[in-house]
Amino acid sequence: MNKLRLVAMIEAAFFAAIAMVLDLLPSITIAPAVTISFSMVPIFIMAFRWGFKVSFLSGFLWGLLQLTTGNFYFLSIIQFLIEYFIAFAFIGFAGFFHPVIQKALKQGSKLAVSIWIVVAVFVGSLARYFWHFIAGVVFWGDYAPEGMSPVMYSFAMNGLAMLGAAVLCSIVLVILISASSRLIMKKRTAH
């Protein structure tokens, strides 16, 4: 295993742990099952810094860390896998924007970096909440208010959570990266 790959794996685990800590902080509650937090920020940093594979791994590890707190909802093994492993890992889809973000950084275009960060955050958030939406329809549909379809209920609840988290994470990341773009620059290691 080369040194750069080892650094990426260590950072993936470290940033998953940071996401877990942020997840323990109070969040904004807008409905009984809908909370908004900026806990995805560390996974997005991995996405911008290393790309898809490392951020996918970091998100997966964060989902795994959810087991340590006991703060998870387990209806069935399939629901658990979808909402804690697959959904969290899919935040890594923001990593597909790694090349354009790195290019904009090298060109010194703060506006382009900010725009691509916002786009990447929305893609990663949408990828995560797509799985929560599916689980909402299949597993949580019984909680829909009388007369509301499980599809609309899941769409509304997960859509609110996704939009809120994406906006909050975008704001935090644009401020962080504008203040210190080194946060998402890969460190070069000597061979």
Secondary structure, DSSP 8 states (H G I E B T S, - for coil): --HHHHHHHHHHHHHHHHHHHHHHS--EEEETTEEE-STTHHHHHHHHHH-HHHHHHHHHHHHHHHHHHT----S-HHHHIIIIIIHHHGGGGGGGGHHHHHHHHHHT-HHHHHHHHHHHHHHHHHHHHHHHHHHHHHTSGGGS-TT--HHHHHHHHHHHHHHHHHHHHHHHHHHHHHH-GGGGS------
